Amino acid sequence: MAARPAAFARCWTRKEAYLKGTGTGLNTAPATVLAGAGPRPARIPGWRVTDLATLPGYAASVATREPQEPHGAQEAHEAHDALDHENLPDGEGPG
């Protein structure tokens, strides 16, 4: 039954790493976070949860916020792309 304690430890360290990363820590109920107990962490939107190498019998994880583009950057990219396509001769744009 060594697999079950290992899965619990992976799940717990992933949840703890994420909750500490958000700044709420254990003030947020760990049961509200789906972090995964399998070989790879579950995807948490906006975060990257990574398992760290440890000695046998231990588990450790780190959670980092994924970089986001500055506010309005996506809209600026879309507007730029739209302008580029307006200047193309007919039939040379996408679609």
Gaussian input, Z-matrix of N, CA and C with variables (Angstrom, degrees):
# hf/3-21g

backbone

0 1
 N
 C     1     B1
 C     2     B2     1     A1
 N     3     B3     2     A2     1     D1
 C     4     B4     3     A3     2     D2
 C     5     B5     4     A4     3     D3
 N     6     B6     5     A5     4     D4
 C     7     B7     6     A6     5     D5
 C     8     B8     7     A7     6     D6
 N     9     B9     8     A8     7     D7
 C    10    B10     9     A9     8     D8
 C    11    B11    10    A10     9     D9
 N    12    B12    11    A11    10    D10
 C    13    B13    12    A12    11    D11
 C    14    B14    13    A13    12    D12
 N    15    B15    14    A14    13    D13
 C    16    B16    15    A15    14    D14
 C    17    B17    16    A16    15    D15
 N    18    B18    17    A17    16    D16
 C    19    B19    18    A18    17    D17
 C    20    B20    19    A19    18    D18
 N    21    B21    20    A20    19    D19
 C    22    B22    21    A21    20    D20
 C    23    B23    22    A22    21    D21
 N    24    B24    23    A23    22    D22
 C    25    B25    24    A24    23    D23
 C    26    B26    25    A25    24    D24
 N    27    B27    26    A26    25    D25
 C    28    B28    27    A27    26    D26
 C    29    B29    28    A28    27    D27
 N    30    B30    29    A29    28    D28
 C    31    B31    30    A30    29    D29
 C    32    B32    31    A31    30    D30
 N    33    B33    32    A32    31    D31
 C    34    B34    33    A33    32    D32
 C    35    B35    34    A34    33    D33
 N    36    B36    35    A35    34    D34
 C    37    B37    36    A36    35    D35
 C    38    B38    37    A37    36    D36
 N    39    B39    38    A38    37    D37
 C    40    B40    39    A39    38    D38
 C    41    B41    40    A40    39    D39
 N    42    B42    41    A41    40    D40
 C    43    B43    42    A42    41    D41
 C    44    B44    43    A43    42    D42
 N    45    B45    44    A44    43    D43
 C    46    B46    45    A45    44    D44
 C    47    B47    46    A46    45    D45
 N    48    B48    47    A47    46    D46
 C    49    B49    48    A48    47    D47
 C    50    B50    49    A49    48    D48
 N    51    B51    50    A50    49    D49
 C    52    B52    51    A51    50    D50
 C    53    B53    52    A52    51    D51
 N    54    B54    53    A53    52    D52
 C    55    B55    54    A54    53    D53
 C    56    B56    55    A55    54    D54
 N    57    B57    56    A56    55    D55
 C    58    B58    57    A57    56    D56
 C    59    B59    58    A58    57    D57
 N    60    B60    59    A59    58    D58
 C    61    B61    60    A60    59    D59
 C    62    B62    61    A61    60    D60
 N    63    B63    62    A62    61    D61
 C    64    B64    63    A63    62    D62
 C    65    B65    64    A64    63    D63
 N    66    B66    65    A65    64    D64
 C    67    B67    66    A66    65    D65
 C    68    B68    67    A67    66    D66
 N    69    B69    68    A68    67    D67
 C    70    B70    69    A69    68    D68
 C    71    B71    70    A70    69    D69
 N    72    B72    71    A71    70    D70
 C    73    B73    72    A72    71    D71
 C    74    B74    73    A73    72    D72
 N    75    B75    74    A74    73    D73
 C    76    B76    75    A75    74    D74
 C    77    B77    76    A76    75    D75
 N    78    B78    77    A77    76    D76
 C    79    B79    78    A78    77    D77
 C    80    B80    79    A79    78    D78
 N    81    B81    80    A80    79    D79
 C    82    B82    81    A81    80    D80
 C    83    B83    82    A82    81    D81
 N    84    B84    83    A83    82    D82
 C    85    B85    84    A84    83    D83
 C    86    B86    85    A85    84    D84
 N    87    B87    86    A86    85    D85
 C    88    B88    87    A87    86    D86
 C    89    B89    88    A88    87    D87
 N    90    B90    89    A89    88    D88
 C    91    B91    90    A90    89    D89
 C    92    B92    91    A91    90    D90
 N    93    B93    92    A92    91    D91
 C    94    B94    93    A93    92    D92
 C    95    B95    94    A94    93    D93
 N    96    B96    95    A95    94    D94
 C    97    B97    96    A96    95    D95
 C    98    B98    97    A97    96    D96
 N    99    B99    98    A98    97    D97
 C   100   B100    99    A99    98    D98
 C   101   B101   100   A100    99    D99
 N   102   B102   101   A101   100   D100
 C   103   B103   102   A102   101   D101
 C   104   B104   103   A103   102   D102
 N   105   B105   104   A104   103   D103
 C   106   B106   105   A105   104   D104
 C   107   B107   106   A106   105   D105
 N   108   B108   107   A107   106   D106
 C   109   B109   108   A108   107   D107
 C   110   B110   109   A109   108   D108
 N   111   B111   110   A110   109   D109
 C   112   B112   111   A111   110   D110
 C   113   B113   112   A112   111   D111
 N   114   B114   113   A113   112   D112
 C   115   B115   114   A114   113   D113
 C   116   B116   115   A115   114   D114
 N   117   B117   116   A116   115   D115
 C   118   B118   117   A117   116   D116
 C   119   B119   118   A118   117   D117
 N   120   B120   119   A119   118   D118
 C   121   B121   120   A120   119   D119
 C   122   B122   121   A121   120   D120
 N   123   B123   122   A122   121   D121
 C   124   B124   123   A123   122   D122
 C   125   B125   124   A124   123   D123
 N   126   B126   125   A125   124   D124
 C   127   B127   126   A126   125   D125
 C   128   B128   127   A127   126   D126
 N   129   B129   128   A128   127   D127
 C   130   B130   129   A129   128   D128
 C   131   B131   130   A130   129   D129
 N   132   B132   131   A131   130   D130
 C   133   B133   132   A132   131   D131
 C   134   B134   133   A133   132   D132
 N   135   B135   134   A134   133   D133
 C   136   B136   135   A135   134   D134
 C   137   B137   136   A136   135   D135
 N   138   B138   137   A137   136   D136
 C   139   B139   138   A138   137   D137
 C   140   B140   139   A139   138   D138
 N   141   B141   140   A140   139   D139
 C   142   B142   141   A141   140   D140
 C   143   B143   142   A142   141   D141
 N   144   B144   143   A143   142   D142
 C   145   B145   144   A144   143   D143
 C   146   B146   145   A145   144   D144
 N   147   B147   146   A146   145   D145
 C   148   B148   147   A147   146   D146
 C   149   B149   148   A148   147   D147
 N   150   B150   149   A149   148   D148
 C   151   B151   150   A150   149   D149
 C   152   B152   151   A151   150   D150
 N   153   B153   152   A152   151   D151
 C   154   B154   153   A153   152   D152
 C   155   B155   154   A154   153   D153
 N   156   B156   155   A155   154   D154
 C   157   B157   156   A156   155   D155
 C   158   B158   157   A157   156   D156
 N   159   B159   158   A158   157   D157
 C   160   B160   159   A159   158   D158
 C   161   B161   160   A160   159   D159
 N   162   B162   161   A161   160   D160
 C   163   B163   162   A162   161   D161
 C   164   B164   163   A163   162   D162
 N   165   B165   164   A164   163   D163
 C   166   B166   165   A165   164   D164
 C   167   B167   166   A166   165   D165
 N   168   B168   167   A167   166   D166
 C   169   B169   168   A168   167   D167
 C   170   B170   169   A169   168   D168
 N   171   B171   170   A170   169   D169
 C   172   B172   171   A171   170   D170
 C   173   B173   172   A172   171   D171
 N   174   B174   173   A173   172   D172
 C   175   B175   174   A174   173   D173
 C   176   B176   175   A175   174   D174
 N   177   B177   176   A176   175   D175
 C   178   B178   177   A177   176   D176
 C   179   B179   178   A178   177   D177
 N   180   B180   179   A179   178   D178
 C   181   B181   180   A180   179   D179
 C   182   B182   181   A181   180   D180
 N   183   B183   182   A182   181   D181
 C   184   B184   183   A183   182   D182
 C   185   B185   184   A184   183   D183
 N   186   B186   185   A185   184   D184
 C   187   B187   186   A186   185   D185
 C   188   B188   187   A187   186   D186
 N   189   B189   188   A188   187   D187
 C   190   B190   189   A189   188   D188
 C   191   B191   190   A190   189   D189
 N   192   B192   191   A191   190   D190
 C   193   B193   192   A192   191   D191
 C   194   B194   193   A193   192   D192
 N   195   B195   194   A194   193   D193
 C   196   B196   195   A195   194   D194
 C   197   B197   196   A196   195   D195
 N   198   B198   197   A197   196   D196
 C   199   B199   198   A198   197   D197
 C   200   B200   199   A199   198   D198
 N   201   B201   200   A200   199   D199
 C   202   B202   201   A201   200   D200
 C   203   B203   202   A202   201   D201
 N   204   B204   203   A203   202   D202
 C   205   B205   204   A204   203   D203
 C   206   B206   205   A205   204   D204
 N   207   B207   206   A206   205   D205
 C   208   B208   207   A207   206   D206
 C   209   B209   208   A208   207   D207
 N   210   B210   209   A209   208   D208
 C   211   B211   210   A210   209   D209
 C   212   B212   211   A211   210   D210
 N   213   B213   212   A212   211   D211
 C   214   B214   213   A213   212   D212
 C   215   B215   214   A214   213   D213
 N   216   B216   215   A215   214   D214
 C   217   B217   216   A216   215   D215
 C   218   B218   217   A217   216   D216
 N   219   B219   218   A218   217   D217
 C   220   B220   219   A219   218   D218
 C   221   B221   220   A220   219   D219
 N   222   B222   221   A221   220   D220
 C   223   B223   222   A222   221   D221
 C   224   B224   223   A223   222   D222
 N   225   B225   224   A224   223   D223
 C   226   B226   225   A225   224   D224
 C   227   B227   226   A226   225   D225
 N   228   B228   227   A227   226   D226
 C   229   B229   228   A228   227   D227
 C   230   B230   229   A229   228   D228
 N   231   B231   230   A230   229   D229
 C   232   B232   231   A231   230   D230
 C   233   B233   232   A232   231   D231
 N   234   B234   233   A233   232   D232
 C   235   B235   234   A234   233   D233
 C   236   B236   235   A235   234   D234
 N   237   B237   236   A236   235   D235
 C   238   B238   237   A237   236   D236
 C   239   B239   238   A238   237   D237
 N   240   B240   239   A239   238   D238
 C   241   B241   240   A240   239   D239
 C   242   B242   241   A241   240   D240
 N   243   B243   242   A242   241   D241
 C   244   B244   243   A243   242   D242
 C   245   B245   244   A244   243   D243
 N   246   B246   245   A245   244   D244
 C   247   B247   246   A246   245   D245
 C   248   B248   247   A247   246   D246
 N   249   B249   248   A248   247   D247
 C   250   B250   249   A249   248   D248
 C   251   B251   250   A250   249   D249
 N   252   B252   251   A251   250   D250
 C   253   B253   252   A252   251   D251
 C   254   B254   253   A253   252   D252
 N   255   B255   254   A254   253   D253
 C   256   B256   255   A255   254   D254
 C   257   B257   256   A256   255   D255
 N   258   B258   257   A257   256   D256
 C   259   B259   258   A258   257   D257
 C   260   B260   259   A259   258   D258
 N   261   B261   260   A260   259   D259
 C   262   B262   261   A261   260   D260
 C   263   B263   262   A262   261   D261
 N   264   B264   263   A263   262   D262
 C   265   B265   264   A264   263   D263
 C   266   B266   265   A265   264   D264
 N   267   B267   266   A266   265   D265
 C   268   B268   267   A267   266   D266
 C   269   B269   268   A268   267   D267
 N   270   B270   269   A269   268   D268
 C   271   B271   270   A270   269   D269
 C   272   B272   271   A271   270   D270
 N   273   B273   272   A272   271   D271
 C   274   B274   273   A273   272   D272
 C   275   B275   274   A274   273   D273
 N   276   B276   275   A275   274   D274
 C   277   B277   276   A276   275   D275
 C   278   B278   277   A277   276   D276
 N   279   B279   278   A278   277   D277
 C   280   B280   279   A279   278   D278
 C   281   B281   280   A280   279   D279
 N   282   B282   281   A281   280   D280
 C   283   B283   282   A282   281   D281
 C   284   B284   283   A283   282   D282

   B1=1.4467
   B2=1.5277
   B3=1.2811
   B4=1.4561
   B5=1.5196
   B6=1.3269
   B7=1.4632
   B8=1.5255
   B9=1.3256
   B10=1.4619
   B11=1.5330
   B12=1.3432
   B13=1.4701
   B14=1.5386
   B15=1.3274
   B16=1.4655
   B17=1.5254
   B18=1.3332
   B19=1.4641
   B20=1.5283
   B21=1.3294
   B22=1.4679
   B23=1.5259
   B24=1.3349
   B25=1.4696
   B26=1.5248
   B27=1.3351
   B28=1.4726
   B29=1.5277
   B30=1.3194
   B31=1.4561
   B32=1.5366
   B33=1.3239
   B34=1.4654
   B35=1.5245
   B36=1.3307
   B37=1.4745
   B38=1.5238
   B39=1.3235
   B40=1.4640
   B41=1.5248
   B42=1.3423
   B43=1.4647
   B44=1.5208
   B45=1.3201
   B46=1.4603
   B47=1.5291
   B48=1.3183
   B49=1.4638
   B50=1.5261
   B51=1.3295
   B52=1.4609
   B53=1.5308
   B54=1.3311
   B55=1.4628
   B56=1.5249
   B57=1.3146
   B58=1.4670
   B59=1.5204
   B60=1.3311
   B61=1.4625
   B62=1.5125
   B63=1.3369
   B64=1.4669
   B65=1.5183
   B66=1.3215
   B67=1.4528
   B68=1.5152
   B69=1.3297
   B70=1.4591
   B71=1.5185
   B72=1.3249
   B73=1.4597
   B74=1.5164
   B75=1.2991
   B76=1.4579
   B77=1.5326
   B78=1.3501
   B79=1.4611
   B80=1.5223
   B81=1.3344
   B82=1.4545
   B83=1.5207
   B84=1.3009
   B85=1.4659
   B86=1.5230
   B87=1.3318
   B88=1.4664
   B89=1.5234
   B90=1.3205
   B91=1.4674
   B92=1.5314
   B93=1.3284
   B94=1.4671
   B95=1.5231
   B96=1.3263
   B97=1.4666
   B98=1.5258
   B99=1.3195
   B100=1.4608
   B101=1.5296
   B102=1.3303
   B103=1.4589
   B104=1.5159
   B105=1.3217
   B106=1.4565
   B107=1.5150
   B108=1.3339
   B109=1.4609
   B110=1.5189
   B111=1.3197
   B112=1.4603
   B113=1.5146
   B114=1.3242
   B115=1.4573
   B116=1.5208
   B117=1.3447
   B118=1.4701
   B119=1.5199
   B120=1.3385
   B121=1.4652
   B122=1.5316
   B123=1.3353
   B124=1.4610
   B125=1.5228
   B126=1.3095
   B127=1.4657
   B128=1.5233
   B129=1.3240
   B130=1.4583
   B131=1.5287
   B132=1.3340
   B133=1.4622
   B134=1.5276
   B135=1.3308
   B136=1.4554
   B137=1.5102
   B138=1.3341
   B139=1.4670
   B140=1.5210
   B141=1.3089
   B142=1.4635
   B143=1.5213
   B144=1.3212
   B145=1.4663
   B146=1.5296
   B147=1.3129
   B148=1.4617
   B149=1.5216
   B150=1.3243
   B151=1.4593
   B152=1.5238
   B153=1.3157
   B154=1.4555
   B155=1.5252
   B156=1.3105
   B157=1.4671
   B158=1.5295
   B159=1.3185
   B160=1.4643
   B161=1.5278
   B162=1.3008
   B163=1.4593
   B164=1.5225
   B165=1.3195
   B166=1.4701
   B167=1.5334
   B168=1.3287
   B169=1.4555
   B170=1.5232
   B171=1.3330
   B172=1.4555
   B173=1.5263
   B174=1.3308
   B175=1.4626
   B176=1.5216
   B177=1.3102
   B178=1.4689
   B179=1.5215
   B180=1.3156
   B181=1.4603
   B182=1.5182
   B183=1.3157
   B184=1.4586
   B185=1.5269
   B186=1.3198
   B187=1.4609
   B188=1.5221
   B189=1.3111
   B190=1.4627
   B191=1.5201
   B192=1.3123
   B193=1.4540
   B194=1.5224
   B195=1.3213
   B196=1.4653
   B197=1.5192
   B198=1.3231
   B199=1.4689
   B200=1.5281
   B201=1.3115
   B202=1.4560
   B203=1.5149
   B204=1.3298
   B205=1.4524
   B206=1.5220
   B207=1.3313
   B208=1.4682
   B209=1.5232
   B210=1.3337
   B211=1.4580
   B212=1.5279
   B213=1.3071
   B214=1.4616
   B215=1.5156
   B216=1.3371
   B217=1.4631
   B218=1.5221
   B219=1.3379
   B220=1.4605
   B221=1.5267
   B222=1.3339
   B223=1.4574
   B224=1.5272
   B225=1.3243
   B226=1.4620
   B227=1.5211
   B228=1.3419
   B229=1.4680
   B230=1.5239
   B231=1.3398
   B232=1.4622
   B233=1.5230
   B234=1.3411
   B235=1.4609
   B236=1.5222
   B237=1.3276
   B238=1.4636
   B239=1.5205
   B240=1.3284
   B241=1.4614
   B242=1.5224
   B243=1.3377
   B244=1.4647
   B245=1.5248
   B246=1.3332
   B247=1.4649
   B248=1.5233
   B249=1.3221
   B250=1.4609
   B251=1.5221
   B252=1.3260
   B253=1.4554
   B254=1.5199
   B255=1.3302
   B256=1.4585
   B257=1.5198
   B258=1.3240
   B259=1.4614
   B260=1.5240
   B261=1.3268
   B262=1.4667
   B263=1.5364
   B264=1.3353
   B265=1.4622
   B266=1.5232
   B267=1.3391
   B268=1.4668
   B269=1.5129
   B270=1.3384
   B271=1.4640
   B272=1.5041
   B273=1.3382
   B274=1.4565
   B275=1.5356
   B276=1.2984
   B277=1.4543
   B278=1.5133
   B279=1.3121
   B280=1.4542
   B281=1.5207
   B282=1.3236
   B283=1.4558
   B284=1.4402
   A1=111.53
   A2=119.04
   A3=121.16
   A4=112.04
   A5=116.94
   A6=120.01
   A7=111.32
   A8=117.68
   A9=119.98
   A10=112.34
   A11=120.14
   A12=118.96
   A13=112.27
   A14=117.37
   A15=120.06
   A16=110.55
   A17=117.38
   A18=121.41
   A19=110.24
   A20=116.54
   A21=120.02
   A22=110.52
   A23=116.68
   A24=120.90
   A25=111.11
   A26=117.45
   A27=120.60
   A28=110.11
   A29=116.26
   A30=121.50
   A31=110.84
   A32=115.97
   A33=120.30
   A34=111.22
   A35=117.71
   A36=119.01
   A37=111.16
   A38=118.09
   A39=121.30
   A40=110.90
   A41=115.47
   A42=119.70
   A43=110.44
   A44=116.34
   A45=120.74
   A46=111.18
   A47=117.21
   A48=120.77
   A49=110.66
   A50=117.07
   A51=120.93
   A52=111.01
   A53=116.86
   A54=119.87
   A55=111.91
   A56=117.18
   A57=119.45
   A58=110.30
   A59=116.24
   A60=120.17
   A61=112.87
   A62=116.88
   A63=119.96
   A64=111.54
   A65=116.50
   A66=120.56
   A67=113.51
   A68=117.84
   A69=119.85
   A70=112.12
   A71=116.69
   A72=119.67
   A73=110.77
   A74=115.95
   A75=120.35
   A76=113.04
   A77=117.74
   A78=120.14
   A79=109.65
   A80=117.47
   A81=122.86
   A82=106.87
   A83=116.48
   A84=120.40
   A85=110.38
   A86=118.88
   A87=121.05
   A88=113.10
   A89=117.74
   A90=120.82
   A91=112.03
   A92=117.61
   A93=120.52
   A94=112.85
   A95=117.02
   A96=121.97
   A97=110.04
   A98=116.39
   A99=121.44
   A100=107.60
   A101=116.46
   A102=120.82
   A103=112.41
   A104=118.02
   A105=121.34
   A106=112.66
   A107=114.92
   A108=121.31
   A109=111.34
   A110=116.35
   A111=121.34
   A112=112.75
   A113=116.39
   A114=120.35
   A115=114.37
   A116=116.72
   A117=120.76
   A118=109.53
   A119=117.37
   A120=119.75
   A121=111.50
   A122=115.31
   A123=120.32
   A124=108.57
   A125=115.85
   A126=121.39
   A127=109.52
   A128=116.96
   A129=122.87
   A130=105.70
   A131=118.25
   A132=121.07
   A133=112.74
   A134=115.42
   A135=121.73
   A136=115.11
   A137=116.69
   A138=120.55
   A139=110.47
   A140=115.29
   A141=121.96
   A142=106.87
   A143=116.08
   A144=121.62
   A145=107.00
   A146=115.45
   A147=121.08
   A148=109.63
   A149=116.02
   A150=120.77
   A151=108.66
   A152=115.82
   A153=121.50
   A154=109.87
   A155=116.11
   A156=120.70
   A157=108.67
   A158=115.85
   A159=121.03
   A160=109.75
   A161=114.76
   A162=120.16
   A163=108.42
   A164=117.97
   A165=119.83
   A166=111.02
   A167=115.52
   A168=120.48
   A169=114.45
   A170=117.43
   A171=121.97
   A172=109.58
   A173=116.06
   A174=121.47
   A175=108.34
   A176=116.44
   A177=121.69
   A178=108.45
   A179=115.33
   A180=121.43
   A181=109.12
   A182=115.17
   A183=121.60
   A184=107.41
   A185=116.37
   A186=121.49
   A187=108.32
   A188=115.88
   A189=121.12
   A190=109.00
   A191=115.44
   A192=120.50
   A193=108.21
   A194=116.27
   A195=119.86
   A196=108.86
   A197=117.13
   A198=119.62
   A199=110.66
   A200=114.96
   A201=120.70
   A202=108.59
   A203=115.81
   A204=119.23
   A205=108.33
   A206=116.69
   A207=119.41
   A208=111.11
   A209=116.44
   A210=121.99
   A211=110.04
   A212=115.94
   A213=121.24
   A214=114.06
   A215=118.27
   A216=119.96
   A217=111.40
   A218=117.93
   A219=120.74
   A220=110.35
   A221=116.26
   A222=120.08
   A223=110.59
   A224=116.98
   A225=120.56
   A226=110.72
   A227=117.68
   A228=121.03
   A229=110.52
   A230=116.41
   A231=120.39
   A232=111.19
   A233=117.59
   A234=121.13
   A235=110.52
   A236=116.99
   A237=121.12
   A238=110.31
   A239=116.46
   A240=120.36
   A241=111.22
   A242=117.12
   A243=120.81
   A244=110.63
   A245=117.09
   A246=120.07
   A247=111.02
   A248=117.13
   A249=120.55
   A250=111.12
   A251=117.39
   A252=120.87
   A253=111.80
   A254=118.32
   A255=121.41
   A256=111.24
   A257=116.91
   A258=120.89
   A259=113.47
   A260=117.41
   A261=120.65
   A262=109.07
   A263=116.72
   A264=119.29
   A265=110.10
   A266=117.30
   A267=122.04
   A268=110.79
   A269=114.29
   A270=119.97
   A271=114.13
   A272=118.80
   A273=119.24
   A274=112.61
   A275=118.03
   A276=120.81
   A277=110.51
   A278=116.26
   A279=119.42
   A280=111.11
   A281=115.39
   A282=119.78
   A283=110.35
   D1=18.96
   D2=179.74
   D3=-65.55
   D4=-23.01
   D5=-178.51
   D6=-67.36
   D7=-37.63
   D8=-177.21
   D9=-67.31
   D10=-47.77
   D11=175.88
   D12=-61.00
   D13=-35.47
   D14=179.13
   D15=-65.93
   D16=-41.20
   D17=178.38
   D18=-64.25
   D19=-41.76
   D20=177.82
   D21=-61.09
   D22=-45.75
   D23=-178.75
   D24=-62.34
   D25=-42.09
   D26=177.66
   D27=-61.19
   D28=-48.76
   D29=-178.68
   D30=-60.19
   D31=-46.85
   D32=-177.52
   D33=-63.16
   D34=-46.91
   D35=-177.18
   D36=-66.86
   D37=-32.92
   D38=176.97
   D39=-65.93
   D40=-46.42
   D41=179.08
   D42=-62.82
   D43=-45.78
   D44=-178.60
   D45=-62.13
   D46=-42.64
   D47=179.02
   D48=-61.65
   D49=-45.11
   D50=179.81
   D51=-63.74
   D52=-48.24
   D53=-177.65
   D54=-64.22
   D55=-36.54
   D56=175.21
   D57=-67.00
   D58=-37.98
   D59=178.81
   D60=-63.31
   D61=-35.50
   D62=179.74
   D63=-74.59
   D64=-16.21
   D65=-179.06
   D66=92.46
   D67=-4.69
   D68=-179.51
   D69=-90.20
   D70=-25.14
   D71=-178.42
   D72=57.41
   D73=-147.29
   D74=-176.41
   D75=-81.22
   D76=10.32
   D77=169.57
   D78=-69.52
   D79=-21.76
   D80=172.10
   D81=-94.80
   D82=132.92
   D83=-178.92
   D84=-63.09
   D85=122.86
   D86=179.40
   D87=-56.48
   D88=-27.33
   D89=-179.72
   D90=-65.05
   D91=-16.66
   D92=-179.85
   D93=-83.53
   D94=-5.39
   D95=-176.55
   D96=-109.86
   D97=127.29
   D98=174.93
   D99=-97.24
   D100=104.25
   D101=-177.35
   D102=-112.10
   D103=-12.64
   D104=179.01
   D105=85.99
   D106=144.24
   D107=177.57
   D108=-117.04
   D109=-2.21
   D110=-177.92
   D111=-78.78
   D112=-166.87
   D113=-177.11
   D114=-65.17
   D115=-23.05
   D116=178.81
   D117=-126.31
   D118=145.67
   D119=178.20
   D120=-64.32
   D121=150.30
   D122=172.92
   D123=-71.11
   D124=155.97
   D125=179.12
   D126=-77.60
   D127=125.35
   D128=175.07
   D129=-114.09
   D130=114.29
   D131=-175.44
   D132=-52.43
   D133=129.91
   D134=178.92
   D135=84.32
   D136=-0.02
   D137=-176.97
   D138=-134.09
   D139=152.80
   D140=172.44
   D141=-118.41
   D142=115.73
   D143=178.35
   D144=-105.33
   D145=127.17
   D146=-175.42
   D147=-128.96
   D148=134.42
   D149=173.81
   D150=-80.45
   D151=141.39
   D152=178.64
   D153=-101.92
   D154=150.30
   D155=177.23
   D156=-68.61
   D157=134.82
   D158=179.63
   D159=-138.69
   D160=172.75
   D161=172.29
   D162=-71.18
   D163=155.25
   D164=177.65
   D165=-54.88
   D166=138.79
   D167=179.75
   D168=91.35
   D169=-1.64
   D170=179.65
   D171=-122.80
   D172=160.77
   D173=176.13
   D174=-140.99
   D175=144.44
   D176=177.31
   D177=-151.43
   D178=143.66
   D179=179.59
   D180=-140.70
   D181=157.71
   D182=174.48
   D183=-132.49
   D184=142.98
   D185=177.64
   D186=-122.34
   D187=129.64
   D188=177.81
   D189=-127.03
   D190=144.14
   D191=177.74
   D192=-73.10
   D193=133.90
   D194=178.59
   D195=-73.98
   D196=142.14
   D197=-179.87
   D198=-62.53
   D199=142.02
   D200=176.94
   D201=-119.82
   D202=149.37
   D203=176.58
   D204=-70.02
   D205=150.85
   D206=177.83
   D207=-56.56
   D208=153.39
   D209=-179.69
   D210=-53.53
   D211=127.56
   D212=178.07
   D213=89.38
   D214=-7.45
   D215=-176.87
   D216=-65.17
   D217=-40.27
   D218=-179.86
   D219=-62.30
   D220=-43.82
   D221=179.18
   D222=-62.83
   D223=-38.80
   D224=178.92
   D225=-64.43
   D226=-41.03
   D227=177.53
   D228=-61.83
   D229=-44.41
   D230=-179.06
   D231=-64.53
   D232=-41.21
   D233=178.96
   D234=-64.76
   D235=-40.54
   D236=179.06
   D237=-63.41
   D238=-45.02
   D239=178.65
   D240=-61.45
   D241=-40.65
   D242=179.90
   D243=-63.52
   D244=-40.99
   D245=178.71
   D246=-65.09
   D247=-41.51
   D248=178.92
   D249=-60.09
   D250=-40.45
   D251=-177.51
   D252=-73.85
   D253=-27.43
   D254=178.55
   D255=-67.89
   D256=-27.82
   D257=-176.16
   D258=-89.62
   D259=-1.23
   D260=-179.26
   D261=-84.55
   D262=143.89
   D263=174.08
   D264=-60.70
   D265=152.99
   D266=-179.92
   D267=-51.13
   D268=137.33
   D269=176.40
   D270=86.38
   D271=-4.20
   D272=-178.36
   D273=-105.97
   D274=-1.69
   D275=179.37
   D276=-90.59
   D277=174.65
   D278=178.39
   D279=-69.54
   D280=156.34
   D281=174.44
   D282=96.38

